[in-house]
Amino acid sequence: MRASFAGLNTMVRGIMANQLSLDTTGHNITNAGTEGYSRQVVTLATTYSEQRPSLFGNVMVGTGVDALAVNRARDVYADIQYRNENPTQQYYKTLAQNYDKLETIFDDSKNLGIEESINKFYQTWVDLSTMASNSASRTQVIEQGRELSDRIQAATADLQEQIRSEYRDIDAELKQIDDILEEISVFNNQILSQEVTGAQANDLRDRRDLLVDELSNYLNISITENEFGAYQINSGGVTLVNGPTRTHLIMSNGVSSSVYGVDYGVTDYNIKVKESNIVFTPQNGILKARLDAIAENKDYIDKLANISSFLLSTFNDQHRQGWDLDGHSKTDSDGNVIPDTINFYGQTGMQYQYRYDPDTDSNYLYRYATGSPNSGDLLSGVQIIQALEVNVKFNENRGDRYLAAAASKEYDETSDSIISLDWNNRTGDGTNAVYMSELFNISMDTVISDNRANAEVYKTSLLRNKDGNYIDEDGNVVTEANAVYTTAMSKLSINAYYEQSMSHLGINAYSVDVNYEAMQNVIVQIQNWRDSTAGVDWNEELTNMIKFQKGFSSCSRCLTAMDEMLDRLVNSTGVVGR
């Protein structure tokens, strides 16, 4: 009888084990399309055999099966690889989006961009050199100069808006990160309370891992699991989650970009840890890409400011060196009669001088009233671009007469030197227009080495620091004799500088696209790797369902047979001769 009851118990265990396996299989099938779900597997093991006396002596008889645990099919190493590579993929993806917008801002494919304006402005000076007395030609120069400044200012406004958009995105993403960290800490607490009995909270772990995967979109993270099953998540030296506790990442109070040295006309923000008030610097992911995109956008504002600085300083200097139609003149400190010509860009009676800060590698423009070099103001970034306006004197009736197309200097081959020309002795009305056009295509080194007349203008472009002291290329204060000739665009011409800037934009955008595509391939491989372990295979689950169903039916049938045998033994034996 004891053996019979032991056999019944064995079959009951088999029924329960197969029922649990069927339930788990059904759970897998119903969650086959659930994001982040990991296939679950019932771990079965034979129970210990026991010694039973029988007609054949003492034998070891099995007592059935037991379900030890229901475990997730999860490749921990694949998870680590995914969370290491995913931030890089998201970084390049986000940066590629910013480059797409930059390429749209500087798009010259339809001849409506800055490059086209530079070329047209250059061509008007070339035309003016042969038709210097033609009012229409002179007006065309002024209008194209105005169009160039308008397009530079419009591109700057687009870049500023792009920077503001990136900051808005960071603010929104920090709120999403805050929600993710809160949920992870809650799941840590729930998992801890459910697994204290030794069970596995598989579904809670799946949802927590899905949140961790989502968190890895935004920043680089490292994860450790303690002995109680709770995650500790670190990033950039900051512990974001530790069991049921977590930190908060917030946007700092905004400050003007001029606080950091260069004015970009925007409000700048930092990411801070609320609890400690320290600045948090992401090392990868979407957040780092947004901060890098902001820096990149500012760099292109700097490039536009450099062009504007050149136009306000060197370009204006060359214009003032020429004679206008009326031959306006003045006497310099040495008693020489020289042209009294207005600035093409900026204000009349103002001087614009390029300056450089070697400590921050930043370009500035010093603006001061003529004759008062010690009472000016230092412009940077968008301030320089905002100052780039065609002189209002050109708006007067017959304002084109102020355009200085005639030269006041020329190279004399006899004396091998540059000589001055007064209004009456000028060799042609369009020579200074030629010199102006050369600024678009001829580098400073070429102008100086060829001893051209407009080399005199470049020689006024001696490098100075923010305080006005002459410096060399290493930033050391030197005498005027040892200072270097340079401009905001180094020694490049306007066209060469802009083309170089656009070439860098194209190369960088292409490089980011290539890296993003490569990282996509890596992520696909890792995801396939994860899915091969954690994913639900319909064929496999249906096969398991049939197997466990057959097992359940077989144990039930065996149990029925035992029950019938026991019934016959109890109720049908010992009745012979009754």
ChimeraX attribute file (.defattr): number of C-alpha atoms within 10 A of each C-alpha:
attribute: neighborCount
match mode: 1-to-1
recipient: residues
	/A:1	9
	/A:2	8
	/A:3	12
	/A:4	13
	/A:5	13
	/A:6	17
	/A:7	19
	/A:8	21
	/A:9	15
	/A:10	19
	/A:11	24
	/A:12	19
	/A:13	19
	/A:14	24
	/A:15	22
	/A:16	16
	/A:17	24
	/A:18	26
	/A:19	16
	/A:20	16
	/A:21	25
	/A:22	22
	/A:23	15
	/A:24	19
	/A:25	24
	/A:26	16
	/A:27	13
	/A:28	22
	/A:29	18
	/A:30	11
	/A:31	16
	/A:32	17
	/A:33	11
	/A:34	12
	/A:35	11
	/A:36	20
	/A:37	25
	/A:38	27
	/A:39	25
	/A:40	21
	/A:41	15
	/A:42	19
	/A:43	13
	/A:44	15
	/A:45	13
	/A:46	12
	/A:47	14
	/A:48	12
	/A:49	12
	/A:50	12
	/A:51	11
	/A:52	15
	/A:53	11
	/A:54	9
	/A:55	6
	/A:56	7
	/A:57	9
	/A:58	11
	/A:59	13
	/A:60	12
	/A:61	15
	/A:62	16
	/A:63	19
	/A:64	20
	/A:65	20
	/A:66	18
	/A:67	18
	/A:68	13
	/A:69	14
	/A:70	18
	/A:71	16
	/A:72	20
	/A:73	19
	/A:74	19
	/A:75	15
	/A:76	10
	/A:77	10
	/A:78	17
	/A:79	17
	/A:80	15
	/A:81	15
	/A:82	21
	/A:83	22
	/A:84	17
	/A:85	20
	/A:86	25
	/A:87	28
	/A:88	27
	/A:89	24
	/A:90	24
	/A:91	26
	/A:92	25
	/A:93	21
	/A:94	21
	/A:95	25
	/A:96	23
	/A:97	16
	/A:98	23
	/A:99	21
	/A:100	12
	/A:101	15
	/A:102	22
	/A:103	15
	/A:104	14
	/A:105	17
	/A:106	18
	/A:107	15
	/A:108	14
	/A:109	10
	/A:110	7
	/A:111	10
	/A:112	12
	/A:113	18
	/A:114	23
	/A:115	21
	/A:116	15
	/A:117	22
	/A:118	20
	/A:119	15
	/A:120	18
	/A:121	22
	/A:122	25
	/A:123	17
	/A:124	21
	/A:125	28
	/A:126	21
	/A:127	19
	/A:128	27
	/A:129	24
	/A:130	17
	/A:131	17
	/A:132	25
	/A:133	17
	/A:134	12
	/A:135	15
	/A:136	12
	/A:137	20
	/A:138	24
	/A:139	20
	/A:140	19
	/A:141	23
	/A:142	22
	/A:143	15
	/A:144	21
	/A:145	22
	/A:146	19
	/A:147	19
	/A:148	24
	/A:149	23
	/A:150	19
	/A:151	18
	/A:152	24
	/A:153	22
	/A:154	14
	/A:155	21
	/A:156	26
	/A:157	16
	/A:158	18
	/A:159	23
	/A:160	21
	/A:161	14
	/A:162	19
	/A:163	25
	/A:164	16
	/A:165	14
	/A:166	20
	/A:167	21
	/A:168	12
	/A:169	15
	/A:170	23
	/A:171	19
	/A:172	13
	/A:173	15
	/A:174	19
	/A:175	16
	/A:176	15
	/A:177	22
	/A:178	19
	/A:179	13
	/A:180	18
	/A:181	24
	/A:182	19
	/A:183	16
	/A:184	31
	/A:185	22
	/A:186	17
	/A:187	22
	/A:188	24
	/A:189	17
	/A:190	16
	/A:191	23
	/A:192	19
	/A:193	13
	/A:194	13
	/A:195	14
	/A:196	11
	/A:197	8
	/A:198	9
	/A:199	13
	/A:200	18
	/A:201	18
	/A:202	19
	/A:203	15
	/A:204	17
	/A:205	22
	/A:206	18
	/A:207	18
	/A:208	22
	/A:209	19
	/A:210	17
	/A:211	19
	/A:212	20
	/A:213	19
	/A:214	17
	/A:215	22
	/A:216	25
	/A:217	22
	/A:218	27
	/A:219	26
	/A:220	23
	/A:221	26
	/A:222	16
	/A:223	16
	/A:224	12
	/A:225	12
	/A:226	11
	/A:227	8
	/A:228	14
	/A:229	19
	/A:230	22
	/A:231	24
	/A:232	21
	/A:233	20
	/A:234	16
	/A:235	19
	/A:236	15
	/A:237	11
	/A:238	14
	/A:239	16
	/A:240	21
	/A:241	22
	/A:242	20
	/A:243	21
	/A:244	19
	/A:245	16
	/A:246	19
	/A:247	17
	/A:248	18
	/A:249	22
	/A:250	21
	/A:251	19
	/A:252	17
	/A:253	11
	/A:254	11
	/A:255	13
	/A:256	15
	/A:257	16
	/A:258	15
	/A:259	10
	/A:260	11
	/A:261	13
	/A:262	20
	/A:263	20
	/A:264	25
	/A:265	15
	/A:266	17
	/A:267	17
	/A:268	19
	/A:269	17
	/A:270	18
	/A:271	21
	/A:272	18
	/A:273	19
	/A:274	15
	/A:275	11
	/A:276	9
	/A:277	12
	/A:278	14
	/A:279	15
	/A:280	18
	/A:281	18
	/A:282	19
	/A:283	18
	/A:284	25
	/A:285	26
	/A:286	27
	/A:287	28
	/A:288	23
	/A:289	27
	/A:290	22
	/A:291	21
	/A:292	17
	/A:293	22
	/A:294	22
	/A:295	13
	/A:296	19
	/A:297	24
	/A:298	23
	/A:299	15
	/A:300	19
	/A:301	25
	/A:302	26
	/A:303	19
	/A:304	24
	/A:305	31
	/A:306	27
	/A:307	24
	/A:308	30
	/A:309	32
	/A:310	25
	/A:311	23
	/A:312	28
	/A:313	27
	/A:314	24
	/A:315	23
	/A:316	22
	/A:317	26
	/A:318	25
	/A:319	27
	/A:320	24
	/A:321	24
	/A:322	31
	/A:323	31
	/A:324	26
	/A:325	18
	/A:326	12
	/A:327	19
	/A:328	16
	/A:329	16
	/A:330	13
	/A:331	11
	/A:332	11
	/A:333	7
	/A:334	6
	/A:335	8
	/A:336	12
	/A:337	16
	/A:338	21
	/A:339	24
	/A:340	19
	/A:341	25
	/A:342	26
	/A:343	29
	/A:344	27
	/A:345	24
	/A:346	23
	/A:347	20
	/A:348	15
	/A:349	12
	/A:350	17
	/A:351	22
	/A:352	27
	/A:353	26
	/A:354	27
	/A:355	29
	/A:356	23
	/A:357	16
	/A:358	17
	/A:359	8
	/A:360	10
	/A:361	8
	/A:362	16
	/A:363	24
	/A:364	25
	/A:365	27
	/A:366	23
	/A:367	23
	/A:368	18
	/A:369	16
	/A:370	12
	/A:371	10
	/A:372	10
	/A:373	15
	/A:374	9
	/A:375	10
	/A:376	15
	/A:377	12
	/A:378	17
	/A:379	23
	/A:380	23
	/A:381	29
	/A:382	24
	/A:383	18
	/A:384	24
	/A:385	24
	/A:386	18
	/A:387	19
	/A:388	26
	/A:389	20
	/A:390	23
	/A:391	18
	/A:392	14
	/A:393	18
	/A:394	18
	/A:395	12
	/A:396	10
	/A:397	8
	/A:398	11
	/A:399	16
	/A:400	23
	/A:401	19
	/A:402	23
	/A:403	26
	/A:404	33
	/A:405	31
	/A:406	28
	/A:407	30
	/A:408	24
	/A:409	22
	/A:410	19
	/A:411	16
	/A:412	13
	/A:413	8
	/A:414	6
	/A:415	8
	/A:416	9
	/A:417	12
	/A:418	17
	/A:419	12
	/A:420	17
	/A:421	19
	/A:422	17
	/A:423	22
	/A:424	7
	/A:425	9
	/A:426	18
	/A:427	15
	/A:428	14
	/A:429	22
	/A:430	25
	/A:431	25
	/A:432	30
	/A:433	27
	/A:434	20
	/A:435	26
	/A:436	25
	/A:437	21
	/A:438	19
	/A:439	22
	/A:440	21
	/A:441	15
	/A:442	17
	/A:443	18
	/A:444	22
	/A:445	16
	/A:446	13
	/A:447	19
	/A:448	17
	/A:449	9
	/A:450	11
	/A:451	16
	/A:452	17
	/A:453	24
	/A:454	25
	/A:455	20
	/A:456	17
	/A:457	19
	/A:458	21
	/A:459	15
	/A:460	14
	/A:461	22
	/A:462	21
	/A:463	27
	/A:464	28
	/A:465	20
	/A:466	17
	/A:467	11
	/A:468	16
	/A:469	16
	/A:470	21
	/A:471	23
	/A:472	20
	/A:473	14
	/A:474	7
	/A:475	17
	/A:476	14
	/A:477	17
	/A:478	15
	/A:479	11
	/A:480	14
	/A:481	8
	/A:482	13
	/A:483	20
	/A:484	17
	/A:485	19
	/A:486	23
	/A:487	25
	/A:488	27
	/A:489	20
	/A:490	13
	/A:491	17
	/A:492	21
	/A:493	21
	/A:494	26
	/A:495	19
	/A:496	16
	/A:497	20
	/A:498	20
	/A:499	13
	/A:500	13
	/A:501	14
	/A:502	17
	/A:503	12
	/A:504	12
	/A:505	18
	/A:506	14
	/A:507	11
	/A:508	14
	/A:509	20
	/A:510	14
	/A:511	14
	/A:512	19
	/A:513	19
	/A:514	14
	/A:515	18
	/A:516	21
	/A:517	15
	/A:518	13
	/A:519	21
	/A:520	19
	/A:521	13
	/A:522	17
	/A:523	19
	/A:524	12
	/A:525	13
	/A:526	19
	/A:527	15
	/A:528	14
	/A:529	17
	/A:530	21
	/A:531	20
	/A:532	14
	/A:533	16
	/A:534	18
	/A:535	23
	/A:536	23
	/A:537	16
	/A:538	12
	/A:539	9
	/A:540	10
	/A:541	18
	/A:542	14
	/A:543	13
	/A:544	16
	/A:545	20
	/A:546	12
	/A:547	15
	/A:548	21
	/A:549	17
	/A:550	13
	/A:551	18
	/A:552	22
	/A:553	15
	/A:554	15
	/A:555	21
	/A:556	16
	/A:557	13
	/A:558	16
	/A:559	20
	/A:560	14
	/A:561	13
	/A:562	17
	/A:563	15
	/A:564	12
	/A:565	14
	/A:566	15
	/A:567	12
	/A:568	11
	/A:569	12
	/A:570	11
	/A:571	10
	/A:572	11
	/A:573	9
	/A:574	9
	/A:575	7
	/A:576	6
	/A:577	4
	/A:578	4
